[in-house]
């Protein structure tokens, strides 16, 4: 009998790293995305003042441009890593990412900055997709789940410390200094991968995907009600998350006058929200994925309604600000609780095209979320009210759509 809890081919020459080193490497590669977003947050006011003085709130588009590039890149890097191997794609993505970071460092206008961040996002998609594929190549069953859990535990630390790192860089050398830091981070990860980790996808296991294959997978997923609805709801959740990322720094700075301490508050929020993975692991087997998702959306409707009411009342800032922090924690907690479950629901009926389906779900969800987050972010009027109204509406829509999700195993 085969032991599925054991790494596949324990003596496999493709994996000569220790488990600890492999987990640390994968965590660093995947952390490129979080570092590239969260370290930018403290810089947005200064970038807006320098590159978009007439409309400083447009600086938040720096985050959207990166995320859009990442979504587009996912459609490309997923199939490419299956065709050419994981290492060439990750290393090629690092080159593209570094080129984008250098262009952003020298950007004289906001438009150039947005183009550079789009390029950075395209490059960051490579480690986002291919590093996770490396885990699937080398592990299976419970061991894969265990390895991914450790990776995500390390990954969860990045949002907690990235804004503080960004704040320290800005205080020392100015906001443009963040981009050389991105270059150094990418170079370290690429060098570690190149020197220490052998290719994990053997020639015999590689597959060639064409645009026709991707289009066919998209059509098949859209035709299946469970996959379609789960992907749409995941898109809404990501949209709420990205809108929060775009507006949180603005609210701390402009609404509550805490811009200088934002990095510390954001670290606290990230640490508190990280508990969502433990809550999900504890209860999802007993309650089920859909029950967990519906419960979170119901709670979010209540949180957002409360926030709207609080903002409508003439409450002192000493009362309003803590409630805003709690509401922000709930939004990050919601993402941690729902995204994994929705991804599992979307991919469950697509087992015969699991790899390609995962690429499509990730790309569609990311790009759709940008379309949601951009207008919500640009609606910021000096208060969190537009964000709260949008979140209440989106959470209600997501809850309604979730009630329509049916699994193939459900009785007729």
C-alpha positions as CSV (number, residue, x, y, z in Angstrom):
1,X,0.0,0.0,0.0
2,X,1.3,3.5,-0.9
3,X,1.7,5.9,1.9
4,X,0.2,9.2,0.6
5,X,1.4,11.0,3.7
6,X,5.0,10.6,2.7
7,X,6.7,12.9,0.1
8,X,6.6,11.3,-3.3
9,X,9.9,9.6,-4.0
10,X,11.8,10.3,-0.8
11,X,15.1,9.7,-2.5
12,X,14.1,11.8,-5.5
13,X,17.2,13.7,-6.7
14,X,15.0,16.7,-7.7
15,X,14.7,17.6,-4.0
16,X,18.1,17.8,-2.3
17,X,17.1,20.6,0.0
18,X,16.0,19.9,3.6
19,X,12.3,20.4,4.3
20,X,13.0,23.5,6.4
21,X,15.1,25.1,3.6
22,X,12.6,24.2,0.9
23,X,9.7,25.7,2.9
24,X,11.8,28.9,3.6
25,X,12.6,29.2,-0.1
26,X,9.0,28.7,-1.3
27,X,7.8,31.2,1.4
28,X,10.3,33.8,0.2
29,X,9.4,33.3,-3.4
30,X,5.7,33.6,-2.8
31,X,6.2,36.5,-0.4
32,X,7.3,38.6,-3.4
33,X,3.6,39.6,-4.0
34,X,2.8,40.6,-0.4
35,X,6.1,42.5,0.0
36,X,5.5,44.3,-3.3
37,X,2.1,45.5,-2.2
38,X,2.4,46.1,1.5
39,X,5.8,47.8,1.6
40,X,4.3,50.4,-0.8
41,X,1.5,51.4,1.5
42,X,3.4,54.0,3.6
43,X,4.8,55.6,0.4
44,X,1.5,56.4,-1.2
45,X,1.0,59.9,0.3
46,X,4.5,61.0,-0.8
47,X,4.2,59.5,-4.3
48,X,0.8,61.1,-4.7
49,X,2.2,64.5,-3.7
50,X,5.2,64.2,-6.0
51,X,3.8,62.5,-9.1
52,X,0.1,63.4,-8.9
53,X,-0.2,66.6,-7.0
54,X,-3.5,67.6,-8.6
55,X,-5.1,64.3,-7.6
56,X,-3.0,62.6,-4.9
57,X,-5.5,59.8,-4.3
58,X,-4.6,58.4,-7.8
59,X,-1.4,57.1,-6.2
60,X,-3.5,54.1,-4.9
61,X,-3.6,53.0,-8.6
62,X,0.0,51.9,-8.0
63,X,-1.4,48.9,-6.1
64,X,-4.1,48.2,-8.8
65,X,-1.5,48.3,-11.6
66,X,0.6,45.7,-9.8
67,X,-2.3,43.4,-9.1
68,X,-3.6,43.7,-12.7
69,X,-0.2,42.7,-14.0
70,X,-0.1,39.8,-11.6
71,X,-3.5,38.6,-12.9
72,X,-2.4,38.8,-16.5
73,X,0.9,37.2,-15.7
74,X,-0.9,34.2,-14.0
75,X,-2.5,33.3,-17.4
76,X,1.0,33.2,-18.9
77,X,3.3,31.8,-16.3
78,X,1.0,28.9,-15.2
79,X,1.1,27.2,-18.7
80,X,4.7,28.2,-19.2
81,X,5.9,26.6,-16.0
82,X,4.1,23.3,-17.1
83,X,5.9,23.5,-20.5
84,X,9.4,24.7,-19.7
85,X,9.8,23.9,-16.0
86,X,9.5,25.8,-12.8
87,X,13.0,27.3,-12.4
88,X,13.2,29.0,-15.9
89,X,9.8,30.6,-15.4
90,X,10.6,31.9,-11.9
91,X,14.0,33.2,-12.9
92,X,12.6,34.8,-16.0
93,X,9.9,36.4,-13.9
94,X,12.6,37.8,-11.5
95,X,14.3,39.5,-14.5
96,X,11.0,41.1,-15.5
97,X,10.2,42.1,-11.9
98,X,13.6,43.7,-11.4
99,X,13.3,45.6,-14.7
100,X,9.9,46.9,-13.6
101,X,11.3,47.9,-10.2
102,X,14.2,49.8,-11.8
103,X,11.8,51.6,-14.1
104,X,9.6,52.5,-11.2
105,X,12.6,53.8,-9.3
106,X,13.3,56.3,-12.1
107,X,9.7,57.1,-13.0
108,X,9.2,60.8,-13.6
109,X,5.4,60.6,-13.9
110,X,2.6,58.6,-12.3
111,X,1.8,57.1,-15.7
112,X,5.3,55.7,-16.0
113,X,5.1,54.5,-12.5
114,X,1.8,52.6,-13.3
115,X,3.4,51.0,-16.4
116,X,6.4,49.9,-14.3
117,X,4.2,48.4,-11.6
118,X,2.2,46.5,-14.3
119,X,5.5,45.0,-15.4
120,X,6.5,44.2,-11.8
121,X,3.1,42.4,-11.4
122,X,3.7,40.4,-14.6
123,X,7.1,39.3,-13.2
124,X,5.7,38.6,-9.7
125,X,3.1,36.2,-11.1
126,X,5.9,33.7,-11.9
127,X,6.9,32.9,-8.3
128,X,3.2,33.2,-7.2
129,X,2.3,30.3,-9.5
130,X,5.4,28.3,-10.1
131,X,6.6,28.1,-6.5
132,X,3.3,26.6,-5.5
133,X,3.7,24.1,-8.4
134,X,7.1,23.1,-7.0
135,X,5.4,22.0,-3.8
136,X,2.9,19.9,-5.9
137,X,5.7,18.4,-7.8
138,X,7.6,17.1,-4.8
139,X,4.9,16.3,-2.3
140,X,1.5,14.7,-2.2
141,X,-1.4,14.0,0.2
142,X,-1.0,15.0,3.8
143,X,2.6,15.9,3.3
144,X,1.8,18.5,0.7
145,X,-0.9,20.0,2.9
146,X,1.6,20.1,5.8
147,X,4.2,21.7,3.7
148,X,1.8,24.3,2.3
149,X,0.6,25.1,5.9
150,X,4.2,25.9,7.0
151,X,4.7,28.0,3.9
152,X,1.6,30.0,4.6
153,X,2.5,30.5,8.2
154,X,5.8,32.1,7.1
155,X,4.1,33.9,4.3
156,X,1.6,35.4,6.8
157,X,4.4,37.3,8.6
158,X,5.2,39.4,5.5
159,X,2.1,41.7,5.7
160,X,2.9,42.3,9.3
161,X,6.4,43.5,8.8
162,X,6.4,44.8,5.2
163,X,4.8,48.3,5.9
164,X,7.3,48.8,8.7
165,X,10.2,47.9,6.4
166,X,8.8,50.3,3.8
167,X,8.4,53.0,6.4
168,X,12.0,52.6,7.6
169,X,13.3,52.8,4.0
170,X,11.2,55.9,3.3
171,X,12.4,57.6,6.5
172,X,16.0,56.8,5.6
173,X,16.4,57.3,1.9
174,X,12.9,58.5,0.6
175,X,10.2,56.6,-1.2
176,X,12.2,55.8,-4.2
177,X,14.5,53.6,-2.0
178,X,11.7,51.0,-1.8
179,X,12.3,49.9,-5.4
180,X,16.0,49.0,-4.9
181,X,14.8,47.0,-1.9
182,X,12.5,45.1,-4.2
183,X,15.5,44.4,-6.5
184,X,17.6,43.1,-3.7
185,X,14.7,40.9,-2.4
186,X,14.1,39.4,-5.9
187,X,17.9,38.8,-6.5
188,X,18.2,37.0,-3.2
189,X,15.3,34.7,-4.0
190,X,16.4,34.1,-7.5
191,X,20.0,33.3,-6.5
192,X,18.8,30.9,-3.7
193,X,16.6,29.1,-6.2
194,X,19.2,29.0,-8.9
195,X,22.0,27.7,-6.7
196,X,20.2,25.4,-4.3
197,X,17.0,24.0,-5.8
198,X,17.1,21.6,-8.7
199,X,14.3,21.6,-11.3
200,X,11.2,19.9,-9.9
201,X,9.3,19.1,-13.1
202,X,11.1,16.4,-15.2
203,X,11.0,16.6,-19.0
204,X,8.6,13.6,-19.2
205,X,6.0,15.3,-17.1
206,X,5.9,18.6,-19.0
207,X,2.8,19.6,-21.0
208,X,2.2,22.1,-23.7
209,X,-0.8,24.4,-23.4
210,X,-2.1,26.5,-26.1
211,X,-4.4,29.6,-25.9
212,X,-7.1,27.3,-27.2
213,X,-6.7,25.0,-24.2
214,X,-6.9,28.0,-21.8
215,X,-10.1,29.2,-23.6
216,X,-11.6,25.7,-23.4
217,X,-10.9,25.5,-19.7
218,X,-12.5,28.9,-19.2
219,X,-15.6,27.9,-21.1
220,X,-15.9,24.6,-19.2
221,X,-15.6,26.3,-15.9
222,X,-18.1,29.0,-16.8
223,X,-20.5,26.3,-17.9
224,X,-20.4,24.5,-14.5
225,X,-22.6,26.3,-12.0
226,X,-20.5,25.5,-9.0
227,X,-17.2,26.5,-10.6
228,X,-18.8,29.7,-12.1
229,X,-20.5,30.9,-8.9
230,X,-17.5,30.1,-6.7
231,X,-15.2,32.0,-9.0
232,X,-17.5,35.0,-9.0
233,X,-17.8,35.0,-5.2
234,X,-14.0,34.7,-4.9
235,X,-13.7,37.7,-7.3
236,X,-15.9,39.7,-5.0
237,X,-14.0,38.8,-1.9
238,X,-10.7,39.7,-3.6
239,X,-12.3,43.0,-4.7
240,X,-13.2,43.8,-1.1
241,X,-9.6,42.9,0.0
242,X,-7.9,45.0,-2.7
243,X,-10.3,48.0,-2.1
244,X,-9.3,47.8,1.6
245,X,-5.6,47.7,0.7
246,X,-6.1,50.8,-1.5
247,X,-8.0,52.9,1.1
248,X,-6.7,51.8,4.5
249,X,-3.6,54.0,4.5
250,X,-5.6,57.0,3.2
251,X,-8.1,56.6,6.1
252,X,-5.4,56.3,8.7
253,X,-3.7,59.4,7.3
254,X,-6.4,61.7,6.2
255,X,-9.4,60.6,8.3
256,X,-7.7,59.7,11.6
257,X,-4.4,61.6,11.4
258,X,-2.4,58.5,12.2
259,X,-0.3,58.3,9.0
260,X,3.0,58.2,10.9
261,X,1.9,55.1,12.9
262,X,0.1,53.4,10.1
263,X,2.8,50.7,9.6
264,X,2.4,49.6,13.2
265,X,-1.4,49.5,13.1
266,X,-1.2,47.6,9.8
267,X,1.1,45.0,11.3
268,X,-1.3,44.5,14.2
269,X,-4.2,44.1,11.8
270,X,-2.2,41.5,9.8
271,X,-1.3,39.5,12.9
272,X,-4.9,39.5,14.1
273,X,-6.3,38.6,10.7
274,X,-3.8,35.7,10.3
275,X,-5.8,33.8,12.9
276,X,-8.4,33.1,10.2
277,X,-6.4,30.2,8.8
278,X,-6.5,28.5,12.3
279,X,-10.2,29.2,12.7
280,X,-10.9,27.7,9.2
281,X,-8.7,24.6,9.9
282,X,-10.5,24.1,13.2
283,X,-14.1,24.3,12.0
284,X,-14.2,23.7,8.2
285,X,-14.3,19.9,8.4
286,X,-17.2,20.0,10.9
287,X,-19.2,22.9,9.5
288,X,-18.3,22.7,5.8
289,X,-16.9,25.2,3.4
290,X,-20.2,26.9,2.4
291,X,-21.4,27.3,6.0
292,X,-18.1,28.9,6.9
293,X,-18.3,31.3,3.9
294,X,-21.9,32.2,4.5
295,X,-21.3,32.8,8.2
296,X,-18.4,35.2,7.4
297,X,-20.4,37.1,4.9
298,X,-23.3,37.4,7.4
299,X,-20.9,38.8,9.9
300,X,-19.4,41.2,7.4
301,X,-22.8,42.6,6.6
302,X,-23.3,43.3,10.3
303,X,-19.8,44.7,10.7
304,X,-20.2,47.0,7.6
305,X,-23.7,48.1,8.7
306,X,-22.3,49.0,12.1
307,X,-19.4,51.0,10.5
308,X,-21.8,52.9,8.2
309,X,-23.9,53.8,11.3
310,X,-20.9,54.8,13.2
311,X,-19.7,57.1,10.4
312,X,-23.1,58.7,10.2
313,X,-23.1,59.6,13.9
314,X,-21.1,62.4,15.4
315,X,-19.0,60.1,17.5
316,X,-15.6,61.2,18.9
317,X,-12.6,59.9,17.1
318,X,-11.6,58.0,20.2
319,X,-14.6,55.8,19.7
320,X,-14.8,55.8,15.9
321,X,-11.1,54.9,15.3
322,X,-11.0,51.6,17.3
323,X,-14.2,50.5,15.5
324,X,-12.6,51.3,12.2
325,X,-9.6,49.1,13.1
326,X,-11.9,46.2,14.1
327,X,-13.8,46.5,10.8
328,X,-10.6,46.5,8.9
329,X,-9.5,43.4,10.7
330,X,-12.8,41.7,9.8
331,X,-12.1,42.4,6.1
332,X,-8.7,40.8,6.1
333,X,-10.0,38.0,8.3
334,X,-12.8,37.5,5.7
335,X,-10.2,37.1,2.9
336,X,-8.3,34.5,4.9
337,X,-11.4,32.5,5.8
338,X,-13.1,32.6,2.4
339,X,-10.6,32.6,-0.4
340,X,-9.2,29.1,0.2
341,X,-12.6,27.6,0.6
342,X,-14.0,29.3,-2.5
343,X,-10.9,28.2,-4.5
344,X,-11.5,24.6,-3.4
345,X,-15.2,24.8,-4.3
346,X,-14.4,26.2,-7.8
347,X,-11.8,23.5,-8.5
348,X,-13.6,20.5,-7.0
349,X,-15.5,19.7,-10.2
350,X,-12.5,20.5,-12.4
351,X,-10.2,17.7,-11.3
352,X,-9.5,16.5,-14.9
353,X,-8.0,19.9,-15.7
354,X,-7.0,20.9,-12.2
355,X,-3.7,22.7,-13.0
356,X,-5.1,24.8,-15.9
357,X,-8.3,25.4,-13.9
358,X,-6.4,26.8,-11.0
359,X,-4.6,29.2,-13.3
360,X,-7.9,30.4,-14.8
361,X,-9.6,30.9,-11.4
362,X,-6.6,32.8,-10.1
363,X,-6.3,35.1,-13.2
364,X,-10.1,35.7,-13.5
365,X,-10.5,36.4,-9.8
366,X,-7.5,38.8,-9.7
367,X,-8.4,40.8,-12.8
368,X,-12.1,41.0,-11.8
369,X,-11.2,42.1,-8.3
370,X,-9.1,45.0,-9.8
371,X,-12.2,46.1,-11.7
372,X,-14.1,46.2,-8.4
373,X,-11.4,47.8,-6.3
374,X,-10.4,50.7,-8.5
375,X,-13.7,52.6,-8.4
376,X,-14.2,51.9,-4.7
377,X,-10.7,53.2,-4.0
378,X,-11.1,56.3,-6.1
379,X,-14.4,57.1,-4.4
380,X,-12.5,57.8,-1.2
381,X,-13.7,61.2,0.0
382,X,-11.6,61.7,3.2
383,X,-13.7,59.2,5.1
384,X,-14.2,55.4,5.0
385,X,-17.9,55.8,4.2
386,X,-17.7,55.0,0.4
387,X,-15.7,52.0,1.2
388,X,-18.1,50.8,3.9
389,X,-21.1,51.3,1.7
390,X,-19.4,49.3,-1.1
391,X,-18.4,46.6,1.3
392,X,-21.9,46.2,2.7
393,X,-23.3,45.9,-0.9
394,X,-20.6,43.5,-2.0
395,X,-21.0,41.3,1.1
396,X,-24.7,41.1,0.6
397,X,-24.3,40.1,-3.1
398,X,-21.6,37.5,-2.2
399,X,-23.9,36.0,0.5
400,X,-26.8,35.7,-1.9
401,X,-24.6,34.1,-4.6
402,X,-23.1,31.7,-2.0
403,X,-26.5,30.4,-1.2
404,X,-26.8,29.3,-4.9
405,X,-23.6,27.2,-4.8
406,X,-24.3,23.5,-5.0
407,X,-21.7,20.8,-5.0
408,X,-21.9,17.8,-7.4
409,X,-22.2,15.5,-4.3
410,X,-25.4,17.3,-3.1
411,X,-28.6,15.4,-3.3
412,X,-31.0,16.5,-6.0
